[in-house]
């Protein structure tokens, strides 16, 4: 196995380990009827904690609903009060980190997709004795903050794997759609595709403006008949790209990063050729559980390195294996 595959396998095993640790810590603890993953379990009898989950999510981005669902499952198991907040603006997200510090939280889980803006306040949290875990974005910078761990995929490697797959599928020219300007993770995905595929053109859109995104992509596909693949960097943009291709009369095929209930149907019927899955539920779960493990047992996950949760390719050949989980919002 190559490096990301090994770590993705290791990440999948972490939940089993963390659950076992929680069971050991929770003998005599109260029972909870269900958690966000849909099954019952023991609640840790460790002291109640307050942990902030702070992301760069924009309004209506369903990807982050899955991340949050995983975080809530871990919080319920670990007897944690989870406080969720988000802002796609880097400076505003940094302010949310400062607010969490001021409110005396016991830990912070945060995305670093706009690292220059957010890292200074993350370092303030660590200096104040607040353990921080990083998820989803910030692979190249999380160690500089003193965080206890990183949970996500290597976006450049994910892009490179996608570039290789596009070559295998016989693509000639790729449009890579960046839906959030300044997001280093999205830029790394497109760069990774270009590393391996070569003929890639980036198109920037505002991911929170669906009509505007559709109009931009329609116009681009009408003007460039050589583009035979559009790669969207989240599921919602991919489905918009499907409509744009139809409106443009383009034969371009659509591929996507990330899963959703709607993406399951699109992959099954061939509307979208494949999706690159980074397991957002797992990212949220591990980011919260890592803080609980560190606070209660002094444990860290990953041995000082990032714990990779992807990438994995989902297409017609394996969609049945993940369909029920994606439909339930845990994959």
GUGUTOR-51548 format. One record per residue: chain; x, y, z of N, C-alpha, C in turn; residue in three letters; residue number from 1. Coordinates in pm, whole numbers. Layout:
# GUGUTOR-51548
ATOM  chaine     n_u     n_v     n_w    ca_u    ca_v    ca_w     c_u     c_v     c_w  residu  num
ATOM       A       X       Y       Z       X       Y       Z       X       Y       Z     ALA  NUM
...
//
This chain:
# GUGUTOR-51548
ATOM  chaine     n_u     n_v     n_w    ca_u    ca_v    ca_w     c_u     c_v     c_w  residu  num
ATOM       A      84    -120       0       0       0       0      87     125       0     UNK    1
ATOM       A      39     232     -69     111     357     -60      72     427      69     UNK    2
ATOM       A     140     537     100     130     597     233     -12     634     270     UNK    3
ATOM       A     -87     701     180    -223     744     219    -314     626     240     UNK    4
ATOM       A    -293     517     167    -378     400     187    -356     340     324     UNK    5
ATOM       A    -228     331     364    -198     276     496    -263     359     606     UNK    6
ATOM       A    -253     491     595    -308     575     700    -458     579     697     UNK    7
ATOM       A    -517     568     578    -663     562     572    -715     438     641     UNK    8
ATOM       A    -646     325     622    -684     203     691    -668     220     841     UNK    9
ATOM       A    -557     282     881    -534     304    1024    -641     393    1083     UNK   10
ATOM       A    -682     496    1008    -785     587    1060    -915     514    1081     UNK   11
ATOM       A    -948     424     991   -1074     351    1005   -1074     264    1129     UNK   12
ATOM       A    -955     224    1172    -947     140    1291    -951     220    1420     UNK   13
ATOM       A    -932     351    1411    -923     432    1532   -1054     436    1607     UNK   14
ATOM       A   -1167     438    1534   -1296     442    1603   -1313     321    1693     UNK   15
ATOM       A   -1273     205    1643   -1286      85    1725   -1203      96    1851     UNK   16
ATOM       A   -1080     150    1837    -993     168    1953   -1053     269    2049     UNK   17
ATOM       A   -1098     383    1996   -1153     487    2083   -1277     439    2155     UNK   18
ATOM       A   -1361     362    2086   -1482     310    2148   -1447     214    2261     UNK   19
ATOM       A   -1345     133    2237   -1302      41    2342   -1251     117    2464     UNK   20
ATOM       A   -1175     223    2440   -1125     305    2551   -1240     368    2628     UNK   21
ATOM       A   -1341     414    2552   -1456     476    2618   -1529     375    2704     UNK   22
ATOM       A   -1541     253    2655   -1610     150    2732   -1537     122    2862     UNK   23
ATOM       A   -1403     122    2855   -1324     100    2977   -1344     213    3075     UNK   24
ATOM       A   -1361     336    3023   -1373     451    3110   -1514     471    3162     UNK   25
ATOM       A   -1612     397    3103   -1750     431    3133   -1824     323    3210     UNK   26
ATOM       A   -1755     229    3269   -1826     129    3349   -1896     200    3463     UNK   27
ATOM       A   -2024     174    3475   -2104     243    3577   -2161     373    3527     UNK   28
ATOM       A   -2125     414    3403   -2179     537    3349   -2320     518    3300     UNK   29
ATOM       A   -2387     630    3269   -2527     622    3226   -2535     569    3083     UNK   30
ATOM       A   -2649     512    3051   -2674     462    2917   -2741     572    2835     UNK   31
ATOM       A   -2707     579    2707   -2779     668    2618   -2849     583    2514     UNK   32
ATOM       A   -2969     624    2478   -3051     542    2391   -2997     534    2250     UNK   33
ATOM       A   -2941     645    2201   -2888     642    2065   -2787     753    2049     UNK   34
ATOM       A   -2698     734    1950   -2606     841    1917   -2629     881    1773     UNK   35
ATOM       A   -2549     975    1723   -2572    1026    1588   -2546     922    1482     UNK   36
ATOM       A   -2472     817    1516   -2449     711    1420   -2562     612    1416     UNK   37
ATOM       A   -2661     627    1502   -2778     544    1496   -2773     422    1584     UNK   38
ATOM       A   -2674     411    1676   -2668     294    1763   -2647     339    1906     UNK   39
ATOM       A   -2688     256    2001   -2673     291    2142   -2532     267    2189     UNK   40
ATOM       A   -2501     312    2312   -2369     291    2368   -2357     358    2502     UNK   41
ATOM       A   -2247     333    2571   -2221     394    2700   -2169     535    2684     UNK   42
ATOM       A   -2203     620    2780   -2148     755    2786   -2034     754    2887     UNK   43
ATOM       A   -1921     812    2851   -1806     812    2940   -1840     878    3073     UNK   44
ATOM       A   -1788     821    3183   -1813     880    3313   -1702     978    3352     UNK   45
ATOM       A   -1626    1023    3252   -1524    1126    3274   -1593    1262    3293     UNK   46
ATOM       A   -1523    1358    3354   -1584    1489    3379   -1637    1553    3251     UNK   47
ATOM       A   -1749    1622    3264   -1811    1691    3151   -1716    1795    3094     UNK   48
ATOM       A   -1698    1794    2962   -1612    1890    2895   -1693    1975    2799     UNK   49
ATOM       A   -1637    2089    2763   -1694    2177    2663   -1592    2194    2551     UNK   50
ATOM       A   -1628    2152    2430   -1535    2156    2317   -1599    2233    2202     UNK   51
ATOM       A   -1523    2320    2139   -1571    2398    2025   -1523    2334    1896     UNK   52
ATOM       A   -1616    2316    1802   -1584    2274    1665   -1605    2394    1576     UNK   53
ATOM       A   -1498    2440    1512   -1502    2565    1435   -1454    2536    1293     UNK   54
ATOM       A   -1544    2551    1196   -1509    2520    1057   -1524    2643     969     UNK   55
ATOM       A   -1484    2625     844   -1494    2733     745   -1615    2713     655     UNK   56
ATOM       A   -1712    2638     699   -1829    2608     617   -1906    2733     579     UNK   57
ATOM       A   -1953    2734     454   -2044    2838     411   -2188    2793     431     UNK   58
ATOM       A   -2283    2882     417   -2425    2848     436   -2470    2738     340     UNK   59
ATOM       A   -2539    2639     395   -2601    2537     311   -2509    2430     256     UNK   60
ATOM       A   -2386    2424     301   -2292    2322     252   -2316    2193     329     UNK   61
ATOM       A   -2378    2095     264   -2418    1972     333   -2300    1884     373     UNK   62
ATOM       A   -2185    1905     312   -2065    1832     353   -2041    1847     503     UNK   63
ATOM       A   -2060    1969     550   -2030    1997     691   -2135    1943     785     UNK   64
ATOM       A   -2253    1914     732   -2352    1844     814   -2301    1705     851     UNK   65
ATOM       A   -2231    1641     758   -2176    1508     784   -2061    1515     884     UNK   66
ATOM       A   -1973    1614     867   -1865    1635     964   -1922    1656    1103     UNK   67
ATOM       A   -2021    1742    1111   -2081    1775    1241   -2148    1652    1303     UNK   68
ATOM       A   -2211    1571    1219   -2277    1450    1270   -2174    1356    1335     UNK   69
ATOM       A   -2059    1341    1273   -1954    1260    1332   -1903    1318    1462     UNK   70
ATOM       A   -1886    1450    1465   -1839    1517    1587   -1941    1501    1699     UNK   71
ATOM       A   -2069    1510    1666   -2173    1495    1768   -2177    1353    1824     UNK   72
ATOM       A   -2151    1254    1739   -2148    1116    1787   -2035    1096    1888     UNK   73
ATOM       A   -1917    1150    1857   -1806    1139    1950   -1834    1217    2078     UNK   74
ATOM       A   -1894    1335    2065   -1924    1417    2183   -2021    1346    2277     UNK   75
ATOM       A   -2122    1279    2222   -2217    1207    2306   -2149    1093    2380     UNK   76
ATOM       A   -2063    1022    2310   -1992     911    2372   -1899     960    2483     UNK   77
ATOM       A   -1838    1075    2459   -1732    1123    2548   -1780    1220    2656     UNK   78
ATOM       A   -1912    1237    2670   -1966    1329    2770   -1915    1471    2748     UNK   79
ATOM       A   -1926    1515    2622   -1878    1647    2582   -1995    1734    2537     UNK   80
ATOM       A   -1995    1859    2581   -2087    1958    2526   -2020    2018    2403     UNK   81
ATOM       A   -2076    1991    2287   -2016    2038    2162   -2076    2172    2122     UNK   82
ATOM       A   -1990    2268    2096   -2033    2400    2051   -1984    2420    1908     UNK   83
ATOM       A   -2077    2426    1812   -2040    2435    1672   -2058    2577    1620     UNK   84
ATOM       A   -1960    2625    1544   -1971    2753    1475   -1889    2746    1347     UNK   85
ATOM       A   -1921    2834    1252   -1854    2830    1123   -1860    2965    1055     UNK   86
ATOM       A   -1758    2993     975   -1759    3112     891   -1657    3091     779     UNK   87
ATOM       A   -1697    3111     653   -1603    3091     543   -1496    3200     532     UNK   88
ATOM       A   -1517    3312     599   -1418    3419     598   -1309    3389     699     UNK   89
ATOM       A   -1184    3392     656   -1073    3353     742   -1064    3436     869     UNK   90
ATOM       A   -1077    3568     857   -1067    3656     973   -1182    3629    1070     UNK   91
ATOM       A   -1301    3605    1015   -1416    3577    1101   -1400    3442    1171     UNK   92
ATOM       A   -1345    3344    1100   -1320    3215    1164   -1218    3230    1276     UNK   93
ATOM       A   -1115    3311    1254   -1017    3336    1358   -1082    3398    1481     UNK   94
ATOM       A   -1177    3487    1459   -1249    3548    1572   -1329    3444    1650     UNK   95
ATOM       A   -1383    3345    1578   -1456    3238    1646   -1362    3157    1737     UNK   96
ATOM       A   -1239    3139    1693   -1140    3070    1778   -1113    3152    1903     UNK   97
ATOM       A   -1098    3283    1887   -1074    3369    2004   -1193    3366    2099     UNK   98
ATOM       A   -1313    3365    2044   -1433    3356    2128   -1434    3228    2209     UNK   99
ATOM       A   -1393    3118    2146   -1387    2989    2217   -1285    2994    2330     UNK  100
ATOM       A   -1171    3058    2307   -1069    3072    2412   -1127    3153    2528     UNK  101
ATOM       A   -1191    3263    2495   -1247    3351    2597   -1356    3283    2680     UNK  102
ATOM       A   -1426    3188    2619   -1534    3119    2690   -1484    3000    2771     UNK  103
ATOM       A   -1353    2983    2774   -1290    2880    2858   -1330    2738    2819     UNK  104
ATOM       A   -1328    2711    2688   -1357    2574    2645   -1243    2482    2688     UNK  105
ATOM       A   -1272    2352    2691   -1171    2253    2728   -1092    2204    2607     UNK  106
ATOM       A   -1137    2236    2489   -1068    2196    2368   -1130    2260    2246     UNK  107
ATOM       A   -1053    2263    2137   -1100    2322    2011   -1062    2230    1897     UNK  108
ATOM       A   -1158    2199    1812   -1132    2131    1685   -1157    2233    1575     UNK  109
ATOM       A   -1061    2249    1482   -1070    2360    1389   -1014    2321    1253     UNK  110
ATOM       A   -1070    2380    1148   -1016    2364    1014    -918    2478     986     UNK  111
ATOM       A    -815    2446     907    -714    2547     873    -704    2563     722     UNK  112
ATOM       A    -817    2575     657    -817    2590     512    -773    2730     469     UNK  113
ATOM       A    -778    2824     562    -721    2957     540    -622    2982     654     UNK  114
ATOM       A    -509    2913     647    -418    2905     763    -361    3039     808     UNK  115
ATOM       A    -326    3126     714    -263    3252     753    -353    3333     846     UNK  116
ATOM       A    -482    3326     824    -576    3403     906    -603    3338    1040     UNK  117
ATOM       A    -609    3205    1042    -659    3135    1161    -548    3090    1256     UNK  118
ATOM       A    -431    3057    1203    -325    2999    1285    -283    3085    1404     UNK  119
ATOM       A    -270    3218    1390    -230    3297    1507    -319    3275    1629     UNK  120
ATOM       A    -449    3267    1610    -538    3245    1724    -536    3101    1772     UNK  121
ATOM       A    -509    3007    1682    -492    2868    1725    -371    2858    1816     UNK  122
ATOM       A    -264    2926    1781    -145    2925    1866    -174    2989    2002     UNK  123
ATOM       A    -261    3091    2004    -301    3151    2132    -372    3048    2219     UNK  124
ATOM       A    -457    2967    2156    -530    2864    2231    -434    2764    2292     UNK  125
ATOM       A    -340    2717    2212    -242    2619    2261    -159    2680    2374     UNK  126
ATOM       A    -118    2807    2357     -39    2874    2460    -118    2890    2590     UNK  127
ATOM       A    -250    2898    2579    -336    2912    2696    -369    2777    2760     UNK  128
ATOM       A    -313    2670    2705    -337    2537    2760    -460    2468    2709     UNK  129
ATOM       A    -515    2517    2598    -634    2456    2538    -589    2361    2427     UNK  130
ATOM       A    -611    2231    2440    -569    2139    2334    -651    2162    2208     UNK  131
ATOM       A    -583    2156    2094    -645    2180    1964    -621    2060    1874     UNK  132
ATOM       A    -726    2018    1804    -709    1922    1695    -749    1991    1565     UNK  133
ATOM       A    -686    1950    1457    -711    2010    1326    -774    1905    1236     UNK  134
ATOM       A    -874    1947    1158    -940    1855    1068    -963    1919     932     UNK  135
ATOM       A    -967    1834     831   -1009    1869     695    -910    1954     617     UNK  136
ATOM       A    -856    2057     674    -764    2145     602    -653    2193     691     UNK  137
ATOM       A    -532    2205     634    -417    2252     711    -309    2148     723     UNK  138
ATOM       A    -306    2052     632    -208    1944     639     -65    1994     644     UNK  139
ATOM       A     -36    2100     568     101    2150     559     139    2242     674     UNK  140
ATOM       A      42    2278     758      72    2379     860      29    2341    1001     UNK  141
ATOM       A     -44    2232    1019    -101    2202    1151       5    2180    1257     UNK  142
ATOM       A     120    2122    1219     223    2094    1319     279    2222    1380     UNK  143
ATOM       A     277    2331    1305     334    2457    1355     251    2515    1469     UNK  144
ATOM       A     126    2468    1483      37    2525    1584      51    2458    1720     UNK  145
ATOM       A     112    2339    1724     115    2262    1848      -8    2178    1870     UNK  146
ATOM       A     -88    2159    1765    -210    2079    1775    -177    1933    1808     UNK  147
ATOM       A    -273    1863    1869    -251    1725    1912    -269    1625    1798     UNK  148
ATOM       A    -326    1669    1684    -343    1577    1573    -411    1643    1456     UNK  149
ATOM       A    -402    1575    1341    -468    1621    1218    -546    1505    1159     UNK  150
ATOM       A    -670    1533    1113    -758    1429    1061    -820    1477     930     UNK  151
ATOM       A    -779    1417     822    -830    1456     691    -753    1384     584     UNK  152
ATOM       A    -765    1430     460    -688    1368     353    -578    1463     308     UNK  153
ATOM       A    -477    1407     243    -374    1488     178    -433    1532      45     UNK  154
ATOM       A    -470    1659      36    -544    1706     -80    -462    1698    -209     UNK  155
ATOM       A    -334    1722    -200    -250    1713    -320    -245    1569    -371     UNK  156
ATOM       A    -230    1473    -276    -229    1332    -314    -365    1290    -369     UNK  157
ATOM       A    -472    1340    -307    -607    1308    -357    -623    1359    -500     UNK  158
ATOM       A    -574    1479    -525    -580    1534    -660    -497    1453    -758     UNK  159
ATOM       A    -379    1411    -715    -293    1331    -803    -359    1197    -837     UNK  160
ATOM       A    -420    1134    -738    -491    1009    -763    -605    1031    -862     UNK  161
ATOM       A    -672    1144    -849    -780    1179    -942    -726    1201   -1083     UNK  162
ATOM       A    -612    1269   -1093    -549    1289   -1223    -515    1158   -1291     UNK  163
ATOM       A    -462    1063   -1214    -432     931   -1269    -559     862   -1319     UNK  164
ATOM       A    -666     874   -1240    -792     810   -1280    -847     872   -1408     UNK  165
ATOM       A    -839    1003   -1420    -887    1070   -1540    -809    1025   -1663     UNK  166
ATOM       A    -679    1005   -1648    -600     952   -1760    -648     813   -1799     UNK  167
ATOM       A    -675     729   -1699    -724     594   -1726    -858     597   -1798     UNK  168
ATOM       A    -940     698   -1768   -1072     710   -1830   -1066     774   -1969     UNK  169
ATOM       A    -947     818   -2010    -930     873   -2143    -967    1019   -2158     UNK  170
ATOM       A    -971    1093   -2048   -1003    1236   -2054    -896    1312   -2134     UNK  171
ATOM       A    -937    1422   -2195    -846    1503   -2276    -818    1640   -2213     UNK  172
ATOM       A    -924    1706   -2165    -907    1834   -2097   -1003    1841   -1981     UNK  173
ATOM       A    -954    1891   -1866   -1032    1895   -1743   -1052    2039   -1697     UNK  174
ATOM       A   -1174    2071   -1661   -1203    2196   -1590   -1217    2161   -1442     UNK  175
ATOM       A   -1136    2225   -1359   -1140    2203   -1214   -1207    2324   -1149     UNK  176
ATOM       A   -1317    2301   -1082   -1401    2411   -1031   -1369    2440    -885     UNK  177
ATOM       A   -1312    2555    -859   -1280    2598    -722   -1394    2685    -672     UNK  178
ATOM       A   -1464    2638    -569   -1586    2707    -525   -1565    2800    -406     UNK  179
ATOM       A   -1442    2813    -359   -1415    2904    -247   -1276    2963    -265     UNK  180
ATOM       A   -1270    3089    -303   -1142    3153    -332   -1056    3159    -207     UNK  181
ATOM       A    -928    3126    -222    -833    3133    -112    -828    3011     -24     UNK  182
ATOM       A    -908    2909     -55    -908    2784      23    -792    2698     -26     UNK  183
ATOM       A    -690    2682      58    -569    2613      15    -594    2465     -15     UNK  184
ATOM       A    -692    2405      51    -723    2265      26    -778    2245    -115     UNK  185
ATOM       A    -867    2334    -157    -924    2323    -291    -818    2348    -398     UNK  186
ATOM       A    -733    2446    -373    -626    2474    -468    -531    2355    -480     UNK  187
ATOM       A    -505    2287    -367    -417    2171    -370    -479    2056    -450     UNK  188
ATOM       A    -609    2039    -443    -675    1934    -521    -654    1957    -670     UNK  189
ATOM       A    -683    2079    -714    -667    2109    -857    -521    2097    -899     UNK  190
ATOM       A    -428    2139    -814    -287    2128    -847    -245    1982    -857     UNK  191
ATOM       A    -299    1898    -768    -268    1756    -774    -317    1693    -903     UNK  192
ATOM       A    -438    1730    -946    -489    1680   -1074    -395    1721   -1188     UNK  193
ATOM       A    -352    1848   -1185    -262    1898   -1289    -128    1827   -1285     UNK  194
ATOM       A     -79    1793   -1166      49    1722   -1154      50    1596   -1240     UNK  195
ATOM       A     -60    1523   -1236     -66    1393   -1303    -132    1397   -1440     UNK  196
ATOM       A    -225    1490   -1459    -300    1492   -1583    -248    1595   -1682     UNK  197
ATOM       A    -213    1712   -1630    -154    1814   -1716    -251    1917   -1769     UNK  198
ATOM       A    -343    1876   -1856    -430    1971   -1925    -551    2006   -1839     UNK  199
ATOM       A    -528    2096   -1744    -630    2133   -1646    -645    2285   -1644     UNK  200
ATOM       A    -768    2331   -1647    -796    2474   -1634    -883    2495   -1511     UNK  201
ATOM       A    -839    2581   -1421    -917    2613   -1302   -1021    2720   -1335     UNK  202
ATOM       A   -1143    2698   -1282   -1249    2798   -1294   -1298    2829   -1153     UNK  203
ATOM       A   -1297    2957   -1117   -1341    3000    -984   -1487    3041    -987     UNK  204
ATOM       A   -1562    2992    -888   -1702    3029    -873   -1729    3058    -726     UNK  205
ATOM       A   -1843    3117    -699   -1887    3139    -561   -1980    3024    -525     UNK  206
ATOM       A   -1931    2933    -442   -2006    2812    -410   -2137    2836    -338     UNK  207
ATOM       A   -2154    2953    -278   -2280    2983    -209   -2385    3043    -303     UNK  208
ATOM       A   -2346    3066    -428   -2436    3125    -529   -2459    3021    -638     UNK  209
ATOM       A   -2560    2936    -619   -2585    2828    -713   -2622    2878    -853     UNK  210
ATOM       A   -2712    2976    -867   -2744    3025   -1001   -2621    3085   -1072     UNK  211
ATOM       A   -2540    3160    -995   -2420    3219   -1054   -2320    3113   -1096     UNK  212
ATOM       A   -2304    3010   -1013   -2213    2900   -1045   -2259    2829   -1172     UNK  213
ATOM       A   -2389    2802   -1181   -2442    2734   -1299   -2421    2817   -1425     UNK  214
ATOM       A   -2443    2947   -1415   -2426    3035   -1531   -2280    3039   -1576     UNK  215
ATOM       A   -2188    3046   -1479   -2046    3051   -1512   -2002    2924   -1583     UNK  216
ATOM       A   -2044    2809   -1529   -2003    2682   -1589   -2068    2659   -1725     UNK  217
ATOM       A   -2194    2701   -1739   -2261    2689   -1869   -2187    2770   -1974     UNK  218
ATOM       A   -2153    2893   -1939   -2081    2981   -2031   -1946    2921   -2069     UNK  219
ATOM       A   -1875    2867   -1970   -1744    2810   -1997   -1754    2690   -2090     UNK  220
ATOM       A   -1850    2603   -2067   -1864    2483   -2150   -1914    2516   -2290     UNK  221
ATOM       A   -1991    2622   -2304   -2033    2667   -2437   -1913    2721   -2515     UNK  222
ATOM       A   -1822    2789   -2445   -1708    2852   -2511   -1595    2754   -2539     UNK  223
ATOM       A   -1585    2650   -2460   -1472    2557   -2473   -1524    2415   -2500     UNK  224
ATOM       A   -1531    2380   -2625   -1582    2248   -2663   -1477    2139   -2645     UNK  225
ATOM       A   -1352    2178   -2613   -1247    2077   -2593   -1252    2016   -2453     UNK  226
ATOM       A   -1320    2082   -2360   -1328    2029   -2224   -1422    1910   -2221     UNK  227
ATOM       A   -1367    1793   -2184   -1452    1673   -2182   -1474    1619   -2041     UNK  228
ATOM       A   -1417    1684   -1940   -1445    1648   -1800   -1449    1774   -1716     UNK  229
ATOM       A   -1546    1778   -1627   -1552    1881   -1523   -1536    1811   -1389     UNK  230
ATOM       A   -1438    1855   -1311   -1419    1800   -1177   -1460    1906   -1076     UNK  231
ATOM       A   -1567    1876   -1003   -1613    1964    -896   -1550    1920    -766     UNK  232
ATOM       A   -1534    2014    -673   -1463    1984    -549   -1556    1964    -431     UNK  233
ATOM       A   -1688    1965    -456   -1783    1912    -358   -1907    1863    -432     UNK  234
ATOM       A   -1989    1790    -361   -2101    1722    -425   -2204    1820    -481     UNK  235
ATOM       A   -2232    1926    -408   -2331    2022    -454   -2290    2089    -584     UNK  236
ATOM       A   -2163    2128    -594   -2115    2191    -717   -2118    2092    -833     UNK  237
ATOM       A   -2090    1964    -805   -2094    1862    -910   -2233    1852    -971     UNK  238
ATOM       A   -2335    1852    -887   -2472    1841    -937   -2512    1966   -1016     UNK  239
ATOM       A   -2461    2080    -974   -2482    2203   -1052   -2412    2193   -1187     UNK  240
ATOM       A   -2293    2133   -1189   -2218    2116   -1314   -2292    2025   -1411     UNK  241
ATOM       A   -2361    1925   -1358   -2442    1837   -1443   -2545    1918   -1520     UNK  242
ATOM       A   -2614    2005   -1450   -2716    2090   -1513   -2652    2186   -1612     UNK  243
ATOM       A   -2537    2243   -1574   -2468    2338   -1662   -2427    2272   -1793     UNK  244
ATOM       A   -2378    2148   -1785   -2336    2077   -1906   -2455    2055   -2000     UNK  245
ATOM       A   -2569    2020   -1942   -2690    2002   -2023   -2731    2133   -2089     UNK  246
ATOM       A   -2729    2242   -2010   -2768    2372   -2063   -2676    2417   -2176     UNK  247
ATOM       A   -2548    2379   -2165   -2449    2420   -2265   -2448    2330   -2387     UNK  248
ATOM       A   -2522    2220   -2382   -2517    2124   -2491   -2382    2056   -2500     UNK  249
ATOM       A   -2315    2045   -2387   -2181    1988   -2381   -2186    1839   -2350     UNK  250
ATOM       A   -2093    1765   -2408   -2081    1622   -2379   -1984    1596   -2264     UNK  251
ATOM       A   -1937    1702   -2197   -1842    1685   -2088   -1901    1599   -1976     UNK  252
ATOM       A   -1820    1509   -1925   -1861    1425   -1813   -1823    1494   -1682     UNK  253
ATOM       A   -1891    1453   -1576   -1873    1517   -1446   -1814    1419   -1347     UNK  254
ATOM       A   -1715    1464   -1271   -1660    1389   -1158   -1661    1481   -1038     UNK  255
ATOM       A   -1651    1423    -919   -1668    1505    -799   -1580    1458    -686     UNK  256
ATOM       A   -1551    1549    -596   -1503    1514    -463   -1624    1512    -369     UNK  257
ATOM       A   -1620    1422    -273   -1714    1414    -161   -1849    1350    -199     UNK  258
ATOM       A   -1905    1285     -95   -2030    1212    -110   -2146    1288     -47     UNK  259
ATOM       A   -2267    1248     -84   -2391    1296     -23   -2501    1201     -66     UNK  260
ATOM       A   -2619    1216      -8   -2732    1133     -50   -2760    1151    -199     UNK  261
ATOM       A   -2755    1275    -243   -2782    1304    -383   -2673    1248    -474     UNK  262
ATOM       A   -2550    1248    -424   -2440    1196    -505   -2453    1046    -527     UNK  263
ATOM       A   -2510     975    -430   -2533     831    -447   -2615     805    -573     UNK  264
ATOM       A   -2725     877    -584   -2812     859    -701   -2741     897    -830     UNK  265
ATOM       A   -2662    1003    -827   -2593    1049    -947   -2488     949    -993     UNK  266
ATOM       A   -2417     888    -898   -2317     787    -935   -2387     661    -986     UNK  267
ATOM       A   -2495     623    -922   -2567     502    -962   -2619     512   -1106     UNK  268
ATOM       A   -2671     629   -1142   -2729     641   -1276   -2629     692   -1381     UNK  269
ATOM       A   -2504     715   -1338   -2401     754   -1432   -2398     902   -1464     UNK  270
ATOM       A   -2482     982   -1397   -2480    1126   -1416   -2345    1184   -1374     UNK  271
ATOM       A   -2290    1129   -1266   -2155    1162   -1221   -2072    1034   -1231     UNK  272
ATOM       A   -1954    1045   -1288   -1873     926   -1317   -1814     864   -1191     UNK  273
ATOM       A   -1766     948   -1101   -1711     898    -975   -1702    1012    -875     UNK  274
ATOM       A   -1692     975    -748   -1671    1072    -641   -1550    1030    -560     UNK  275
ATOM       A   -1475    1128    -512   -1357    1104    -428   -1399    1128    -283     UNK  276
ATOM       A   -1399    1021    -205   -1452    1027     -70   -1340    1043      33     UNK  277
ATOM       A   -1355    1143     122   -1256    1164     229   -1312    1133     367     UNK  278
ATOM       A   -1431    1074     374   -1494    1032     498   -1508    1147     600     UNK  279
ATOM       A   -1592    1244     570   -1608    1360     659   -1662    1323     797     UNK  280
ATOM       A   -1749    1223     805   -1799    1180     936   -1682    1139    1025     UNK  281
ATOM       A   -1589    1065     967   -1472    1019    1042   -1385    1136    1086     UNK  282
ATOM       A   -1373    1236    1001   -1294    1354    1037   -1351    1423    1161     UNK  283
ATOM       A   -1483    1444    1161   -1546    1508    1275   -1535    1424    1401     UNK  284
ATOM       A   -1558    1294    1385   -1553    1203    1500   -1414    1202    1563     UNK  285
ATOM       A   -1312    1183    1481   -1177    1171    1534   -1126    1302    1592     UNK  286
ATOM       A   -1163    1415    1533   -1116    1544    1584   -1166    1570    1725     UNK  287
ATOM       A   -1290    1529    1754   -1344    1547    1889   -1290    1439    1982     UNK  288
ATOM       A   -1288    1316    1936   -1240    1206    2021   -1094    1225    2058     UNK  289
ATOM       A   -1015    1285    1968    -873    1307    1996    -855    1401    2115     UNK  290
ATOM       A    -942    1501    2126    -933    1593    2240    -970    1520    2369     UNK  291
ATOM       A   -1076    1439    2364   -1115    1362    2483   -1004    1266    2527     UNK  292
ATOM       A    -945    1196    2433    -837    1102    2465    -718    1176    2526     UNK  293
ATOM       A    -686    1293    2470    -572    1370    2521    -599    1423    2661     UNK  294
ATOM       A    -721    1474    2682    -754    1532    2812    -767    1427    2922     UNK  295
ATOM       A    -821    1311    2888    -851    1211    2991    -740    1109    3011     UNK  296
ATOM       A    -667    1078    2904    -567     971    2911    -427    1012    2868     UNK  297
ATOM       A    -412    1135    2816    -281    1178    2766    -244    1112    2635     UNK  298
ATOM       A    -343    1052    2568    -316     982    2443    -322    1077    2324     UNK  299
ATOM       A    -242    1047    2221    -252    1117    2093    -266    1013    1982     UNK  300
ATOM       A    -324    1055    1871    -349     967    1757    -259    1010    1642     UNK  301
ATOM       A    -195     913    1578    -118     943    1458      31     941    1475     UNK  302
ATOM       A      79     927    1599     224     921    1620     297    1044    1572     UNK  303
ATOM       A     234    1161    1586     297    1286    1543     278    1317    1396     UNK  304
ATOM       A     211    1229    1324     183    1252    1183      33    1264    1161     UNK  305
ATOM       A      -4    1313    1043    -145    1325    1009    -211    1188     999     UNK  306
ATOM       A    -336    1180    1043    -416    1059    1025    -505    1082     903     UNK  307
ATOM       A    -479    1009     797    -549    1032     671    -677     951     665     UNK  308
ATOM       A    -785    1019     624    -917     955     615    -957     929     470     UNK  309
ATOM       A    -874     959     375    -902     939     233    -775     962     154     UNK  310
ATOM       A    -784     954      21    -906     943     -58    -944     798     -91     UNK  311
ATOM       A   -1073     780    -125   -1122     655    -180   -1216     690    -295     UNK  312
ATOM       A   -1211     613    -402   -1296     639    -517   -1427     561    -506     UNK  313
ATOM       A   -1538     631    -528   -1670     570    -529   -1726     582    -671     UNK  314
ATOM       A   -1757     467    -733   -1819     467    -866   -1924     356    -871     UNK  315
ATOM       A   -1970     324    -990   -2076     224   -1002   -2034      88    -946     UNK  316
ATOM       A   -1903      61    -949   -1856     -71    -907   -1869     -95    -757     UNK  317
ATOM       A   -1871      13    -678   -1875      -6    -532   -1977      83    -461     UNK  318
ATOM       A   -2062     152    -537   -2158     243    -474   -2253     168    -380     UNK  319
ATOM       A   -2285      44    -411   -2378     -31    -327   -2324     -51    -186     UNK  320
ATOM       A   -2191     -59    -173   -2130     -84     -43   -2140      36      50     UNK  321
ATOM       A   -2155     155      -5   -2160     276      79   -2296     345      76     UNK  322
ATOM       A   -2387     294      -6   -2514     365     -27   -2590     389     102     UNK  323
ATOM       A   -2607     287     184   -2689     304     305   -2624     401     403     UNK  324
ATOM       A   -2490     405     405   -2420     496     496   -2430     641     446     UNK  325
ATOM       A   -2416     658     315   -2429     793     259   -2572     843     274     UNK  326
ATOM       A   -2668     755     255   -2808     794     271   -2838     834     415     UNK  327
ATOM       A   -2772     766     510   -2790     797     652   -2710     920     696     UNK  328
ATOM       A   -2623     968     608   -2545    1087     639   -2421    1060     721     UNK  329
ATOM       A   -2368     938     712   -2245     906     787   -2129     872     693     UNK  330
ATOM       A   -2148     891     564   -2040     864     469   -2042     969     358     UNK  331
//
